[in-house]
Amino acid sequence: ISHVSLALTAADIFTFWNINKLQTHDRGCHTITTKMSNLRVSDANSGLSFNSKLMIAFVGGMLFSSFFHIGLASSKSEDLGPTKGIVTRLADTPVRPTSHIDDMGRPITKQQLLEPFVVPNFVGYSVATFKPGQNMMPVHEHESLHEFFYVLEGTGIIQVNGVDHKVSPGTFLHMAPHEPHGIWIPKENKGDMKMAVCGVVVRDKK
């Protein structure tokens, strides 16, 4: 939308409003001619001619357009997130506990490569580690989060919508909002299961 387009639109609205505000004296094709003629006579109440009012409407439209574009540019810049990215290695990323605790009191751990919401609406990027016997049960769901899992190492079971999926390296899962899901690792497993985890919030953060 250009400045001139918005200004002309404001002028058009003004013209239409004034044309319809006047009473019709003629019929058929003579109506517009009569009204346009009447519009060009100075308004006794305001002291402004039609051309003056039209110019005011045009300038007002230009000012509105300027504020509109400034606000639009500002909102776009805010949505871009950081101006510089990062380069890091998993081996250099510290291990820390998550809020998920298993039945034995052991927290599921993760290595957070990108912190939550550094990028707008993106809940971060991490590698989660599940030890044999650990679980994220009972099942849970998210109000407005699209969650993505990609299995890097080991095996486990991820339940989605009541269906158990045996997962292994190369398995990708997408959990949409309100899809119940849970994770558990059989106790007999010989090693950990590692998954890349990320997600996108489509409404309020929850």
N, C-alpha and C positions, 0 to 999 in steps of 0.2 A: 504494500500500500504506500503510494508516494504522498509527499506533503501536498502537492497540487491536487491530487485526486480527492483527498480528504477535504481540502479547502473548497473545491468545486462542489463536492457533495453537500457541504454546509450551505453554500450559496443556493444550490438547487432546492434544499429543504426550505430555506427562507422564501424563495420565489413561490414554491408550491403552497406554502402556508398563506402567503399574502394573496395569491390568486383565489384560493378557496375562501378567504376571509371576506372578500368583496361580494356584493350582490350581483347577480347576473342580470344585465339589462337587455341582452339580445339572445337569440337562439342560434343553434347550428354553428357554422364555422365563424360567425361574426363575434361569438362570445369571447374567445381568447383575445382577439384584436381589441375589443372594447376594454377588457380587463387590463391588458398590458398597457393600453393608453392611459387608463386611470391610474395605474401604478406609477407612472412616470411623473405624475403631478405631486408636488410637495405635500407631505402630510401636515395638515394644519395643527395637529396636536403635538407632534414631535419636532417639527421644523426641519426634518431630514427628508431629502428626496429618495426615491427608489434606488437610484444609482449609488447614493451614499450608503444606504442600508445594505445594499448588495456588496459594496466594498468592505463594510464592517464585517459582514458574514464571512467573506473570503479571508480576511486577515485573521478573524477568530478561528477559522478552520485551519489556517497555517499554524497558529500557535498551539492549537489542540494536537495537531499532527506532530509537532516538535516534541511536546511532552510525551505523547504516545510512543514515539520511536525511542526516546531516551529511556523510558520505563521498560520497553521491550528489550533494548540492548542490555540494560542492567540486569533484568531477570535471566537473560541468556548467559551472561557472564557468571552469575551466581550458580547456575546449574552445571558449570563445567568442572567444578571441583578444583583440585590442586593444579597448578600450572606446570609442575614437574613431577614425573613419575619416579619409580625406584627400580634399582637392580639389586637383588639380594640372593642368598643361597639358603636352602633349607637347613643345611648343616650349621649355618651361622645363626639360626633362629632359635632362641631359647624355648625350652619346653615349659608349659605352664598348665595348671589345672583348669578344667572347665567347671561349669556349675552342675554338671551331671555326675552323680555319685552312685556307684553300684551297690549291690546288696551287702558287700563286704566292707563298705566304707571307702573304697578306692575311687578317686576321681578319674574320669576319662580325661586324658591330656590332649593338648594341641600345640602346634607351632603356628603362631599367627603371622603370616607373611604380609598381609595388608589389614590394617585395623578397620573395625566396623565404621561405616559411613564417612570414611575419608573421601570416597567417591559418593556423591549423592545417591541415596536409595540402595546402595550396595552394602550388604552386611559384612563385608570383608572376605578375605580368602585365607584359609588355614588348612593345615594337615592334621587330622585327628587320629589318635592312636587308641585302639581298643585291645586290651589284653584278654587272653582266654578266660571265659567266664563272665566278662563284663557285659553290661546291657544298658540300653536306654529304654526301659519299659516302666510302667505300661505305655501304650501308644499315646502320642500327643499330636496336636495339629496346630497350625499357625493361622491367625486371622487374615493377614495380608502379605505373607512371605512366600515367595517362590524359592524353594531350597533345592540345591543341586549337590549330589554326591558322585564322586568318581573313585572307584577302588584302585589303590596303587599296589598294595601288598596284602597277602593273607586272604582269608575267607571268613564269611560270616553269614548271617541271615538278617534281611531287612524286610519287615512287614509293611505293606502299603495297602490301604483299604481292605484289610483282613486277609490279604494274600501274602504268603511267605515266599521270599525270593532268595535263593542261595546265590550269594555274590562272590566274585573273585576278581583278580586284576583285570581291568578293562571294562568292568561293569559300570554303566552310568545310570543314575536315577534322578528324576525330576519330581519333586513333591509340590503340587500346586496348593494354594491356600485351601484350608479345610479338608485336606486329605490326611487322614490319620496314619501315622507311621511310627515304627519303633525298630530298634536295632539290638541284636544280641549275638554274642560270640560263644560258640560251644566250648565247654570247659576242656574237652579233649583236644582242642586245637593245639598244635605244636608251637605256633608263633602268633605275633600280634597281627591285627588287621589295621592298615593305614588307609585313610580316605582323604581326598581333597574335598573341602566343603566350602561352599559359597552360597549367596542368595541375593535376591532383589526384593525390596519392599515396594509394593505397588500403591499403598495408601499410607496411613499413619504407621509409624514404627511401633510394632508390638512384638 
